[in-house]
Every structure is written in structure tokens, then in C-alpha cells.
Amino acid sequence: VEFQALDQGGNQISYSEWNAVVRTYATCQILNALGTVFFNVTQTYDYVPPTMSFSWVNNGFLGTEFLSRDKQAKGSLWWGESLMSNYWAYSTRLMQDIRVNMTTAGRLGIRKGFIYFTPTGPPTDVVNLDFLNPDYRFIVDMGGGNFDVIAPGSALKNATIGQLEQKKIYPNIWIPVDTLAKSAYSTVLADLGQTNKPNILTNTTALEYFTANFTAMKKHMANAEPGPERDPFDAQQRSTTGPLRVLPSVIS
């Protein structure tokens, strides 16, 4: 998950003071008559890309959207997109809050940075804060062409998201971005038809857990409104959502 503030386009800043680009990397394999074929798949999610027109900022903008939205036939992907867009909007607003708090206190704020996540290994509970391993770098513009780098250091080299949150390590954005990463992870697995890994989008309890904050989150966002869902996955949503399932994926 890569964050940037003033390095993004002016039209993007009109939607959100910060931008976040989410990229996932997966290695796939297919068995055929000649043996095993391996190939890499890269997914990029940018809710407010550089090409977004400023004219949409006051016209009910809902950001970029998946090619096919179907709440009944593709309930998992419907909620995957909703998770990603909501946590994108919430995380970028929190990054602005953190920068304002720093500069108000007379300290220099972060200009850009990234958090890199990798699965911890054997399948575990996707809700667990140890599900993904984090690594991170954030850049602080010191002026005069000088930069400072915020990195884990030896003391935090193997720290989990839960530990970073507990110690309130700067910038304390860990849990929202962890959820954004898990949302992307789950959405890609669902889109690729993979069922052998823990997935928010096939687990109603996990989906309820990660959407429970939607009501509070939507009160603290910039102009880039998320979608298609902005309300939690509750009993009412269950009745209007198709099965949370992963369908086989065809690559041709």
C-alpha cells in the first residue's frame, strides 16, 4: 500500500489530501498436457487515479469501480470492492489527520511512504492481527533537499500489526491499512477462484467484523466517497446479498 500526498495530481487532491495505491502480487500455476505453467499476476487498485476528472468531485462521485457489479450473483466481489473503497477513503483521511497533528505541533509531516504486507505462512484466522507481516518506509521532507526515512529498525523488525498499534508507532495507521490490505488479499483470491486460504469474503463473521465500523468511518472521509456499499453487513444486508462464495476462475 503506497501513500502519497503532494506528489499526487491536483485533481486527485480535490478528492482526498492523500492517495493510496494498493498493489497485490501473486504467482499462479496451471497444469496442462505439457506440465506446469507458472505466471505472475499483479493487481493495482487506485480509487482516485491521475486520470480522474475534477468535474466529478461534486457529482456524487463513487470512485473507480469494478467492471462487473452484481450483489446477487457476485456477492463476495461486491463486498470486496466495498471493503477496499471504504478503507481506502478512511485510511487516506487518517493520514491527513496525522500530518496535521504533526505540523500543528511544529514538527515535519510525512510526504509519502508505503507499507508492504506478506502472509505469515500457514492459513490462520484472517481477523487476527498477526495474519499479515508488515514492513514499512515513510519519507519526511526535512527541507533543503534532505529527507528522513521512518523504518522499523532492529527493535521493530519483526513487529506485528498488533504490536505496532499497541506501541502507537508513528504513523499510527496500522489497523485500518491492515484491513485495506486484507480486503485486497481476499478480493484477489475470490476473483481468482481460490478457496484454500482464509478469506473475509467467504466468512460472514469476518465480513460482519470488518464492516462494523462503516457507519462511523463514513463520517470521517474526504470527498472521495466509497461504494457500492457504505453500511455494515448486517441481518438486513444478508437478506439482499447473494451467497458469499468463490466461483472458479477461467483464464484464457
Backbone as CSV, one residue per row, in Angstrom:
resi,resn,N_x,N_y,N_z,CA_x,CA_y,CA_z,C_x,C_y,C_z
1,VAL,0.862,-1.172,0.000,0.000,0.000,0.000,0.900,1.224,0.000
2,GLU,0.852,2.006,-1.081,1.718,3.178,-1.222,0.907,4.456,-1.020
3,PHE,1.350,5.292,-0.107,0.695,6.563,0.187,1.506,7.723,-0.382
4,GLN,0.809,8.732,-0.879,1.481,9.964,-1.266,0.524,11.133,-1.105
5,ALA,1.095,12.290,-0.786,0.286,13.486,-0.540,0.481,14.483,-1.674
6,LEU,1.398,15.417,-1.525,1.565,16.482,-2.513,2.160,15.990,-3.821
7,ASP,2.641,14.758,-3.868,3.184,14.224,-5.114,2.093,13.740,-6.060
8,GLN,0.862,13.678,-5.609,-0.233,13.298,-6.499,-0.728,14.517,-7.267
9,GLY,-1.574,14.278,-8.253,-2.081,15.365,-9.078,-3.039,16.266,-8.325
10,GLY,-3.136,17.515,-8.774,-4.043,18.459,-8.136,-5.484,18.009,-8.197
11,ASN,-5.882,17.377,-9.308,-7.253,16.877,-9.411,-7.515,15.775,-8.390
12,GLN,-6.488,14.972,-8.082,-6.648,13.926,-7.075,-6.791,14.521,-5.674
13,ILE,-6.038,15.585,-5.398,-6.098,16.217,-4.084,-7.486,16.787,-3.815
14,SER,-8.210,17.166,-4.876,-9.563,17.691,-4.673,-10.502,16.626,-4.111
15,TYR,-10.164,15.361,-4.313,-10.963,14.266,-3.765,-10.459,13.828,-2.390
16,SER,-9.149,13.842,-2.226,-8.548,13.399,-0.971,-7.142,13.967,-0.863
17,GLU,-6.797,14.490,0.326,-5.473,15.079,0.510,-4.354,14.053,0.323
18,TRP,-4.682,12.798,0.536,-3.732,11.705,0.339,-4.295,10.724,-0.675
19,ASN,-3.392,10.055,-1.379,-3.788,8.979,-2.280,-3.143,7.688,-1.785
20,ALA,-3.791,6.587,-2.056,-3.235,5.275,-1.719,-3.393,4.358,-2.924
21,VAL,-2.307,3.751,-3.341,-2.337,2.777,-4.425,-2.057,1.405,-3.822
22,VAL,-2.982,0.492,-4.027,-2.861,-0.852,-3.466,-2.458,-1.805,-4.584
23,ARG,-1.353,-2.512,-4.389,-0.906,-3.496,-5.384,-0.759,-4.857,-4.713
24,THR,-1.211,-5.873,-5.407,-1.024,-7.239,-4.930,-0.240,-8.019,-5.974
25,TYR,0.544,-8.964,-5.498,1.376,-9.785,-6.376,1.130,-11.249,-6.037
26,ALA,0.808,-12.025,-7.053,0.533,-13.444,-6.840,1.200,-14.263,-7.939
27,THR,1.693,-15.427,-7.575,2.229,-16.375,-8.546,1.236,-17.520,-8.690
28,CYS,0.788,-17.746,-9.908,-0.212,-18.781,-10.185,0.417,-19.926,-10.965
29,GLN,-0.232,-21.066,-10.920,0.225,-22.200,-11.713,-0.966,-22.931,-12.311
30,ILE,-0.772,-23.397,-13.529,-1.800,-24.141,-14.256,-1.177,-25.430,-14.777
31,LEU,-1.877,-26.529,-14.560,-1.418,-27.816,-15.073,-2.036,-28.072,-16.439
32,ASN,-1.209,-28.404,-17.412,-1.713,-28.779,-18.730,-0.966,-30.011,-19.222
33,ALA,-1.210,-30.378,-20.476,-0.621,-31.607,-21.017,0.901,-31.558,-21.056
34,LEU,1.467,-30.364,-21.100,2.917,-30.222,-21.193,3.590,-30.053,-19.835
35,GLY,2.788,-29.979,-18.791,3.365,-29.804,-17.463,2.741,-28.626,-16.734
36,THR,3.521,-28.007,-15.883,3.047,-26.892,-15.063,3.518,-25.568,-15.649
37,VAL,2.581,-24.659,-15.809,2.894,-23.313,-16.297,2.739,-22.335,-15.135
38,PHE,3.787,-21.575,-14.865,3.750,-20.558,-13.818,3.645,-19.176,-14.449
39,PHE,2.885,-18.309,-13.828,2.818,-16.924,-14.292,2.493,-16.010,-13.117
40,ASN,2.927,-14.778,-13.228,2.720,-13.789,-12.174,1.531,-12.899,-12.508
41,VAL,0.755,-12.567,-11.499,-0.404,-11.687,-11.654,-0.221,-10.495,-10.717
42,THR,-0.306,-9.298,-11.277,-0.214,-8.073,-10.482,-1.525,-7.316,-10.595
43,GLN,-2.083,-6.942,-9.464,-3.331,-6.179,-9.423,-3.046,-4.816,-8.828
44,THR,-3.586,-3.764,-9.444,-3.425,-2.405,-8.938,-4.796,-1.791,-8.695
45,TYR,-4.975,-1.238,-7.508,-6.229,-0.584,-7.147,-5.918,0.847,-6.738
46,ASP,-6.410,1.787,-7.520,-6.238,3.214,-7.233,-7.620,3.844,-7.317
47,TYR,-8.214,4.126,-6.172,-9.600,4.590,-6.157,-9.774,5.931,-6.854
48,VAL,-8.770,6.799,-6.758,-8.802,8.087,-7.457,-7.536,8.186,-8.306
49,PRO,-7.557,7.636,-9.522,-6.363,7.633,-10.372,-6.061,9.014,-10.937
50,PRO,-4.858,9.208,-11.488,-4.476,10.515,-12.040,-5.393,11.001,-13.156
51,THR,-6.066,10.074,-13.833,-6.925,10.443,-14.959,-8.316,10.893,-14.529
52,MET,-8.619,10.848,-13.230,-9.952,11.207,-12.756,-10.221,12.693,-12.969
53,SER,-11.362,13.006,-13.572,-11.713,14.397,-13.859,-12.162,15.126,-12.600
54,PHE,-11.765,16.382,-12.488,-12.183,17.222,-11.362,-13.693,17.444,-11.372
55,SER,-14.317,17.348,-12.547,-15.741,17.663,-12.680,-16.632,16.741,-11.861
56,TRP,-16.112,15.576,-11.464,-16.929,14.621,-10.723,-16.960,14.895,-9.226
57,VAL,-16.153,15.825,-8.746,-16.000,15.988,-7.306,-17.309,16.381,-6.619
58,ASN,-18.197,17.076,-7.328,-19.475,17.496,-6.740,-20.671,16.798,-7.377
59,ASN,-20.424,15.667,-8.043,-21.496,14.992,-8.770,-21.724,13.560,-8.287
60,GLY,-21.686,13.353,-6.981,-21.951,12.019,-6.457,-20.885,11.017,-6.819
61,PHE,-19.641,11.465,-6.865,-18.530,10.599,-7.250,-18.438,9.368,-6.356
62,LEU,-18.289,8.201,-6.957,-18.104,6.971,-6.205,-16.807,6.276,-6.575
63,GLY,-15.884,7.002,-7.157,-14.579,6.427,-7.456,-14.607,5.450,-8.612
64,THR,-13.444,4.896,-8.898,-13.365,3.860,-9.916,-14.100,2.626,-9.410
65,GLU,-14.629,1.836,-10.316,-15.418,0.684,-9.887,-15.021,-0.563,-10.645
66,PHE,-15.361,-1.717,-10.061,-15.083,-2.988,-10.705,-15.880,-3.081,-12.003
67,LEU,-15.387,-3.887,-12.920,-16.027,-3.997,-14.230,-17.431,-4.573,-14.131
68,SER,-17.642,-5.477,-13.206,-18.945,-6.132,-13.101,-19.422,-6.098,-11.653
69,ARG,-20.513,-5.374,-11.424,-21.102,-5.315,-10.087,-22.421,-6.085,-10.088
70,ASP,-22.518,-7.073,-9.213,-23.748,-7.852,-9.120,-23.865,-8.367,-7.689
71,LYS,-24.708,-7.728,-6.904,-24.826,-8.057,-5.481,-25.383,-9.456,-5.258
72,GLN,-26.173,-9.951,-6.209,-26.767,-11.270,-6.056,-25.854,-12.377,-6.572
73,ALA,-25.376,-12.224,-7.792,-24.580,-13.283,-8.410,-23.125,-13.273,-7.951
74,LYS,-22.606,-12.088,-7.584,-21.203,-11.957,-7.175,-21.118,-11.196,-5.851
75,GLY,-21.798,-11.740,-4.851,-21.859,-11.074,-3.560,-20.496,-10.866,-2.925
76,SER,-19.597,-11.841,-3.079,-18.274,-11.716,-2.476,-17.496,-10.555,-3.078
77,LEU,-17.483,-10.445,-4.400,-16.760,-9.349,-5.043,-17.433,-8.007,-4.766
78,TRP,-18.741,-8.007,-4.648,-19.471,-6.784,-4.302,-18.970,-6.228,-2.968
79,TRP,-18.847,-7.119,-1.987,-18.390,-6.684,-0.672,-16.876,-6.477,-0.637
80,GLY,-16.149,-7.189,-1.497,-14.711,-6.945,-1.585,-14.421,-5.538,-2.059
81,GLU,-15.138,-5.108,-3.095,-14.972,-3.738,-3.584,-15.390,-2.727,-2.522
82,SER,-16.460,-3.022,-1.813,-16.941,-2.104,-0.779,-15.927,-1.963,0.352
83,LEU,-15.335,-3.076,0.766,-14.302,-3.023,1.798,-13.112,-2.192,1.340
84,MET,-12.640,-2.449,0.135,-11.455,-1.746,-0.356,-11.693,-0.246,-0.469
85,SER,-12.830,0.150,-1.015,-13.075,1.581,-1.213,-13.310,2.302,0.111
86,ASN,-14.015,1.658,1.046,-14.264,2.295,2.341,-12.978,2.467,3.141
87,TYR,-12.162,1.437,3.173,-10.912,1.550,3.931,-9.885,2.400,3.197
88,TRP,-9.982,2.492,1.879,-9.143,3.439,1.132,-9.475,4.863,1.570
89,ALA,-10.757,5.205,1.556,-11.173,6.565,1.905,-10.863,6.892,3.362
90,TYR,-11.062,5.929,4.232,-10.816,6.162,5.660,-9.320,6.290,5.959
91,SER,-8.509,5.415,5.363,-7.066,5.439,5.617,-6.424,6.720,5.107
92,THR,-6.831,7.162,3.927,-6.234,8.381,3.382,-6.605,9.598,4.224
93,ARG,-7.818,9.618,4.758,-8.191,10.729,5.630,-7.403,10.692,6.942
94,LEU,-7.171,9.501,7.474,-6.389,9.390,8.700,-4.953,9.844,8.487
95,MET,-4.394,9.573,7.312,-3.039,10.047,7.023,-2.985,11.569,7.056
96,GLN,-4.035,12.221,6.577,-4.088,13.679,6.640,-4.198,14.156,8.087
97,ASP,-4.999,13.480,8.893,-5.111,13.827,10.310,-3.745,13.765,10.990
98,ILE,-3.009,12.705,10.697,-1.690,12.523,11.305,-0.748,13.642,10.888
99,ARG,-0.784,14.003,9.605,0.096,15.079,9.128,-0.271,16.413,9.781
100,VAL,-1.558,16.709,9.879,-1.997,17.963,10.500,-1.569,18.018,11.963
101,ASN,-1.724,16.913,12.676,-1.332,16.881,14.083,0.162,17.138,14.255
102,MET,0.966,16.591,13.345,2.415,16.790,13.434,2.791,18.236,13.142
103,THR,2.269,18.778,12.057,2.646,20.141,11.675,2.096,21.168,12.662
104,THR,0.933,20.903,13.231,0.384,21.802,14.246,1.288,21.849,15.476
105,ALA,1.932,20.725,15.757,2.848,20.650,16.894,4.238,21.174,16.548
106,GLY,4.382,21.721,15.331,5.666,22.285,14.929,6.666,21.274,14.419
107,ARG,6.199,20.080,14.062,7.084,19.035,13.546,6.785,18.803,12.073
108,LEU,7.737,18.214,11.377,7.586,17.969,9.949,6.723,16.732,9.715
109,GLY,5.835,16.818,8.731,4.944,15.708,8.436,5.491,14.786,7.369
110,ILE,4.867,13.627,7.250,5.237,12.646,6.229,4.791,13.137,4.861
111,ARG,5.618,12.881,3.857,5.276,13.261,2.486,4.769,12.072,1.675
112,LYS,5.375,10.921,1.868,4.937,9.708,1.171,5.475,8.505,1.919
113,GLY,5.035,7.329,1.509,5.534,6.120,2.138,4.753,4.897,1.694
114,PHE,5.151,3.749,2.211,4.441,2.519,1.863,4.507,1.538,3.022
115,ILE,3.535,0.640,3.028,3.536,-0.496,3.947,3.415,-1.751,3.094
116,TYR,4.343,-2.668,3.278,4.400,-3.893,2.478,3.982,-5.069,3.361
117,PHE,2.994,-5.813,2.910,2.456,-6.925,3.692,2.741,-8.251,2.998
118,THR,3.048,-9.269,3.783,3.176,-10.634,3.269,2.424,-11.579,4.204
119,PRO,1.801,-12.617,3.661,1.120,-13.593,4.520,2.108,-14.246,5.481
120,THR,1.649,-14.553,6.681,2.546,-15.097,7.698,2.932,-16.541,7.440
121,GLY,2.164,-17.258,6.636,2.508,-18.650,6.375,1.276,-19.524,6.319
122,PRO,1.200,-20.529,7.196,0.040,-21.432,7.176,-1.255,-20.653,7.385
123,PRO,-2.360,-21.141,6.822,-3.639,-20.448,6.994,-3.989,-20.236,8.463
124,THR,-4.403,-19.033,8.793,-4.841,-18.702,10.145,-6.131,-17.910,10.040
125,ASP,-6.565,-17.348,11.131,-7.783,-16.540,11.153,-7.495,-15.184,10.519
126,VAL,-8.237,-14.829,9.480,-7.993,-13.580,8.767,-8.258,-12.366,9.651
127,VAL,-9.032,-12.517,10.701,-9.301,-11.412,11.621,-8.085,-11.116,12.500
128,ASN,-7.253,-12.109,12.714,-6.101,-11.973,13.605,-5.140,-10.896,13.109
129,LEU,-4.627,-10.081,14.031,-3.692,-9.017,13.660,-2.319,-9.551,13.273
130,ASP,-2.087,-10.855,13.443,-0.831,-11.471,13.019,-0.957,-12.145,11.659
131,PHE,-2.087,-11.976,10.989,-2.324,-12.672,9.721,-1.337,-12.230,8.643
132,LEU,-0.992,-10.946,8.611,-0.046,-10.406,7.638,1.163,-9.819,8.359
133,ASN,2.339,-10.027,7.778,3.561,-9.417,8.299,3.772,-8.059,7.644
134,PRO,4.005,-6.993,8.419,4.218,-5.672,7.827,5.691,-5.277,7.753
135,ASP,6.019,-4.513,6.739,7.287,-3.789,6.657,6.933,-2.420,6.096
136,TYR,7.696,-1.409,6.402,7.269,-0.067,6.003,8.437,0.899,5.892
137,ARG,8.214,1.923,5.066,9.120,3.057,4.933,8.254,4.298,4.708
138,PHE,8.536,5.364,5.444,7.864,6.644,5.237,8.913,7.741,5.107
139,ILE,8.664,8.674,4.207,9.620,9.731,3.900,9.140,11.052,4.490
140,VAL,10.031,11.712,5.229,9.765,13.039,5.778,10.682,14.030,5.075
141,ASP,10.092,15.047,4.457,10.868,16.079,3.770,11.418,17.048,4.814
142,MET,12.741,17.037,5.001,13.379,17.876,6.013,13.710,19.271,5.495
143,GLY,13.518,19.474,4.174,13.861,20.764,3.578,15.311,20.798,3.127
144,GLY,15.613,21.707,2.217,16.979,21.830,1.724,17.464,20.611,0.977
145,GLY,16.538,19.846,0.420,16.921,18.640,-0.316,17.216,17.441,0.568
146,ASN,16.939,17.531,1.851,17.211,16.440,2.786,15.925,15.712,3.168
147,PHE,16.057,14.405,3.351,14.913,13.576,3.705,15.263,12.673,4.879
148,ASP,14.273,12.376,5.674,14.415,11.409,6.755,13.529,10.214,6.429
149,VAL,13.979,9.030,6.784,13.239,7.802,6.487,12.789,7.155,7.792
150,ILE,11.502,6.902,7.889,10.947,6.183,9.038,10.875,4.708,8.667
151,ALA,11.609,3.877,9.372,11.669,2.444,9.105,11.592,1.690,10.431
152,PRO,11.321,0.380,10.401,11.148,-0.357,11.652,12.367,-0.334,12.570
153,GLY,13.573,-0.448,11.999,14.746,-0.566,12.851,14.826,-1.952,13.470
154,SER,15.917,-2.236,14.131,16.131,-3.580,14.675,15.110,-3.942,15.749
155,ALA,14.672,-2.968,16.528,13.743,-3.243,17.626,12.357,-3.638,17.133
156,LEU,11.979,-3.167,15.947,10.634,-3.429,15.423,10.665,-4.257,14.139
157,LYS,11.796,-4.860,13.845,11.960,-5.562,12.574,10.903,-6.634,12.370
158,ASN,10.560,-7.349,13.419,9.587,-8.440,13.312,8.283,-8.122,14.040
159,ALA,8.021,-6.850,14.264,6.810,-6.456,14.989,5.564,-6.749,14.164
160,THR,4.516,-7.190,14.826,3.237,-7.437,14.166,2.417,-6.149,14.133
161,ILE,1.345,-6.186,13.371,0.440,-5.036,13.338,-0.086,-4.740,14.741
162,GLY,-0.434,-5.778,15.463,-0.932,-5.590,16.817,0.085,-4.910,17.718
163,GLN,1.352,-5.285,17.583,2.402,-4.678,18.397,2.650,-3.227,17.997
164,LEU,2.629,-2.946,16.698,2.804,-1.564,16.237,1.669,-0.683,16.743
165,GLU,0.459,-1.234,16.725,-0.701,-0.491,17.221,-0.609,-0.284,18.731
166,GLN,-0.247,-1.326,19.448,-0.171,-1.235,20.907,0.858,-0.193,21.351
167,LYS,1.979,-0.132,20.638,3.041,0.817,20.990,2.829,2.186,20.347
168,LYS,1.762,2.290,19.535,1.431,3.544,18.851,2.627,4.087,18.064
169,ILE,3.239,3.187,17.304,4.387,3.568,16.485,3.933,4.522,15.380
170,TYR,4.666,5.580,15.198,4.326,6.602,14.199,4.662,6.109,12.790
171,PRO,3.756,6.328,11.816,2.410,6.900,11.935,1.408,5.805,12.320
172,ASN,0.588,6.056,13.285,-0.295,5.021,13.825,-1.519,4.828,12.924
173,ILE,-1.260,4.213,11.772,-2.290,3.972,10.761,-2.488,2.469,10.563
174,TRP,-1.903,1.678,11.446,-1.664,0.263,11.194,-2.924,-0.566,10.980
175,ILE,-3.891,-0.479,11.864,-5.055,-1.366,11.749,-5.917,-1.043,10.526
176,PRO,-6.238,0.221,10.230,-7.004,0.494,9.007,-6.298,0.029,7.734
177,VAL,-4.974,0.228,7.666,-4.252,-0.195,6.461,-4.130,-1.713,6.416
178,ASP,-3.997,-2.350,7.562,-4.001,-3.808,7.617,-5.311,-4.348,7.056
179,THR,-6.420,-3.714,7.406,-7.720,-4.142,6.883,-7.823,-3.874,5.390
180,LEU,-7.287,-2.752,4.928,-7.267,-2.470,3.491,-6.485,-3.550,2.751
181,ALA,-5.343,-3.950,3.303,-4.534,-4.998,2.675,-5.259,-6.339,2.690
182,LYS,-5.896,-6.677,3.801,-6.649,-7.933,3.881,-7.826,-7.930,2.913
183,SER,-8.426,-6.779,2.717,-9.543,-6.667,1.773,-9.068,-6.932,0.352
184,ALA,-7.915,-6.358,-0.006,-7.358,-6.598,-1.337,-6.961,-8.062,-1.500
185,TYR,-6.318,-8.613,-0.491,-5.910,-10.023,-0.493,-7.123,-10.930,-0.718
186,SER,-8.186,-10.687,0.029,-9.388,-11.515,-0.075,-10.073,-11.353,-1.425
187,THR,-10.099,-10.128,-1.935,-10.759,-9.865,-3.214,-10.029,-10.541,-4.360
188,VAL,-8.709,-10.482,-4.346,-7.927,-11.127,-5.404,-8.108,-12.639,-5.359
189,LEU,-8.063,-13.230,-4.170,-8.278,-14.673,-4.059,-9.660,-15.067,-4.573
190,ALA,-10.667,-14.270,-4.226,-12.024,-14.566,-4.694,-12.119,-14.446,-6.206
191,ASP,-11.487,-13.426,-6.757,-11.537,-13.214,-8.204,-10.810,-14.322,-8.953
192,LEU,-9.758,-14.875,-8.339,-9.001,-15.960,-8.967,-9.591,-17.338,-8.666
193,GLY,-10.690,-17.375,-7.924,-11.352,-18.646,-7.656,-10.645,-19.523,-6.645
194,GLN,-9.863,-18.932,-5.747,-9.090,-19.703,-4.772,-9.875,-19.867,-3.472
195,THR,-9.974,-21.104,-3.006,-10.785,-21.397,-1.820,-9.987,-21.996,-0.666
196,ASN,-8.684,-22.199,-0.840,-7.900,-22.901,0.185,-7.201,-21.966,1.163
197,LYS,-7.521,-20.672,1.134,-6.936,-19.708,2.058,-8.050,-18.986,2.820
198,PRO,-7.770,-18.520,4.036,-8.771,-17.728,4.769,-9.164,-16.499,3.970
199,ASN,-10.436,-16.168,3.987,-10.925,-15.088,3.133,-12.088,-14.373,3.827
200,ILE,-11.983,-13.059,3.929,-13.070,-12.274,4.518,-14.371,-12.507,3.771
201,LEU,-14.267,-12.662,2.452,-15.438,-12.629,1.587,-16.181,-13.954,1.504
202,THR,-15.693,-14.969,2.194,-16.426,-16.233,2.287,-16.768,-16.557,3.736
203,ASN,-16.557,-15.602,4.608,-16.754,-15.793,6.042,-17.673,-14.689,6.556
204,THR,-18.932,-15.022,6.804,-19.894,-13.989,7.199,-19.504,-13.314,8.515
205,THR,-18.920,-14.079,9.430,-18.500,-13.491,10.706,-17.393,-12.468,10.495
206,ALA,-16.421,-12.813,9.650,-15.320,-11.887,9.362,-15.826,-10.656,8.619
207,LEU,-16.748,-10.849,7.682,-17.280,-9.714,6.930,-18.060,-8.778,7.849
208,GLU,-18.828,-9.333,8.753,-19.532,-8.507,9.737,-18.533,-7.713,10.580
209,TYR,-17.458,-8.365,10.978,-16.448,-7.729,11.828,-15.787,-6.553,11.112
210,PHE,-15.366,-6.757,9.878,-14.615,-5.718,9.171,-15.495,-4.597,8.622
211,THR,-16.793,-4.830,8.521,-17.687,-3.756,8.066,-18.404,-3.072,9.222
212,ALA,-18.205,-3.544,10.429,-18.925,-2.998,11.585,-18.666,-1.511,11.780
213,ASN,-17.487,-1.043,11.361,-17.124,0.366,11.552,-17.564,1.265,10.400
214,PHE,-18.230,0.727,9.402,-18.605,1.532,8.232,-19.390,2.786,8.624
215,THR,-20.327,2.643,9.543,-21.169,3.783,9.920,-20.332,4.914,10.496
216,ALA,-19.391,4.588,11.369,-18.526,5.613,11.955,-17.521,6.135,10.938
217,MET,-17.001,5.253,10.087,-15.977,5.643,9.119,-16.489,6.663,8.112
218,LYS,-17.730,6.508,7.666,-18.227,7.385,6.612,-18.430,8.816,7.089
219,LYS,-18.329,9.032,8.399,-18.402,10.388,8.940,-17.040,11.071,8.933
220,HIS,-16.011,10.325,8.564,-14.662,10.879,8.616,-13.903,10.513,7.341
221,MET,-14.336,11.094,6.235,-13.710,10.884,4.941,-13.660,12.212,4.210
222,ALA,-12.833,12.283,3.173,-12.764,13.497,2.362,-13.854,13.440,1.290
223,ASN,-13.557,13.893,0.080,-14.579,13.962,-0.972,-14.726,12.685,-1.782
224,ALA,-13.794,11.762,-1.653,-13.859,10.517,-2.420,-14.757,9.524,-1.693
225,GLU,-16.038,9.575,-1.978,-16.984,8.700,-1.289,-16.864,7.264,-1.794
226,PRO,-16.854,6.300,-0.877,-16.692,4.905,-1.278,-17.996,4.272,-1.747
227,GLY,-17.892,3.049,-2.208,-19.062,2.320,-2.652,-18.678,0.948,-3.182
228,PRO,-19.633,0.112,-3.599,-21.061,0.423,-3.681,-21.790,0.420,-2.331
229,GLU,-21.251,-0.302,-1.317,-21.904,-0.320,-0.007,-21.188,0.618,0.957
230,ARG,-21.994,1.308,1.785,-21.421,2.150,2.834,-21.976,1.792,4.207
231,ASP,-22.845,0.801,4.243,-23.428,0.355,5.504,-22.890,-1.032,5.865
232,PRO,-22.857,-1.375,7.146,-22.308,-2.663,7.582,-23.077,-3.855,7.015
233,PHE,-22.389,-4.981,6.938,-23.000,-6.242,6.544,-23.729,-6.798,7.764
234,ASP,-25.030,-6.542,7.825,-25.837,-6.957,8.966,-26.963,-7.872,8.494
235,ALA,-27.940,-8.100,9.356,-29.040,-9.007,9.015,-29.801,-8.532,7.785
236,GLN,-30.009,-7.232,7.684,-30.720,-6.699,6.525,-29.910,-6.890,5.247
237,GLN,-28.599,-6.655,5.337,-27.746,-6.838,4.166,-27.677,-8.305,3.755
238,ARG,-27.697,-9.196,4.720,-27.688,-10.624,4.399,-28.866,-10.990,3.500
239,SER,-30.024,-10.388,3.760,-31.231,-10.737,3.016,-31.209,-10.216,1.585
240,THR,-30.353,-9.231,1.307,-30.301,-8.655,-0.042,-29.017,-9.000,-0.780
241,THR,-28.147,-9.779,-0.144,-26.878,-10.169,-0.751,-26.931,-11.625,-1.173
242,GLY,-26.426,-11.916,-2.353,-26.342,-13.298,-2.795,-25.346,-14.081,-1.961
243,PRO,-25.180,-15.369,-2.238,-24.275,-16.208,-1.447,-22.844,-15.665,-1.455
244,LEU,-22.205,-15.693,-0.287,-20.780,-15.346,-0.209,-19.998,-16.585,-0.619
245,ARG,-19.590,-16.614,-1.853,-18.932,-17.804,-2.387,-17.850,-17.397,-3.375
246,VAL,-16.977,-18.339,-3.654,-15.913,-18.134,-4.633,-16.175,-19.061,-5.808
247,LEU,-16.313,-18.490,-6.981,-16.581,-19.267,-8.189,-15.279,-19.555,-8.924
248,PRO,-15.201,-20.687,-9.636,-13.989,-20.993,-10.399,-13.649,-19.873,-11.377
249,SER,-12.372,-19.615,-11.525,-11.914,-18.560,-12.424,-11.367,-19.177,-13.703
250,VAL,-11.673,-18.557,-14.821,-11.206,-19.035,-16.119,-10.228,-18.025,-16.696
251,ILE,-9.024,-18.465,-16.988,-8.005,-17.609,-17.600,-7.782,-18.098,-19.020
252,SER,-8.030,-17.234,-19.978,-7.906,-17.659,-21.378,-7.088,-16.655,-22.170
